[in-house]
């Protein structure tokens, strides 16, 4: 077991934000959760998946919804509802333990991301429970079905949900993760596009083969390398590509971009004009919470499940959607997909077809493998 200090946690969340490919929630929100728990004297204890007892009950807490603000007319519809003074994820966590009649041992994040990784940490720390060094995605993903849980055929239900209005829902008899995505997404839409959810509550013996081990340690190493590169005045973007086994695919300036909130997702696009040796080229990214597809001069260059990471080169930080803007100096880094998503079932769930691209998955990194 490793007790994470604040610097460890900041590095880990920064690494998770890089693996978030624009999604996974706002890093500043994740930092706020960590600091709240630390201020209350809570600890963050990281345990290797292999060291978790078989009968230990593990769950996956997260926030689900769009990552952009609501239009003003939709926001006004929630004005009359009460707000609770406790984070909804803690309300859901306590209610789930009551529902099961036993405590959790610890949590795993549903994905890598500046906020959603921290949500799982926060729920565990506030209850005095453990954080398991694993997750079911190895990156950020738009939907519940984009996970090794779904690939392995593990059921999501029961699922406990809570929102900022104090409404708590217990979902049972949900057929599979595909149905869970539809139901939870719908409840998120009517919860101001933000709902706390906890699912896949099972003994470690059932989850062990489905989870990707060591992903939090990987995020910690990435975040630490990124921070040190910035402190030492090195090109942090190149360091990220090297540490992650990927490549810097494009550098330039955002010349056009947009986003909208639709169906519980943030949808958008980013157009980048190249500079230097790429000054005659253009790169375009399509967004559905995360960066899904990259086009180089009109041809498909990269798709999920590879990670399409966008960095602000002036600040050296990963860009979190939809916080991009015209005139922003950026770089595109492609990192390799988690191995689980490269299986036939993984690609069927979260491959080019999901992003609306015909044809087989072809990684621009294939020459490096």
Secondary structure, DSSP 8 states (H G I E B T S, - for coil): -EEE-HHHHHHHHHHHHHHTTT-S--HHHHHHHHHHHHHTT--EEEEEGGGS-TT-EEEEEEEES-SS---HHHHHTTTTS---SS-HHHHHHHHHHHHHTS---EEEESS--TTHHHHHHHHHHHHT-EEEEEESSSS--SSTTSSHHHHHT----SEEEE-TT--EEEE----SHHHHHHHHHHHHHTTTT-EEEEEEEEEHHHHTTTSEETHHHHHHHHHHHHHHHHHTT--HHHHHHHHTT-EEEEEEEEEEEEEEEETTEEEEEEEEEE-GGGTT-EEEEEEESSEEEEEETTEEEEETTSEEEEEETTTTEE--TT---TT-EEEEEEE---GGGGSHHHHHHHSGGGGT--S----TTGGG-
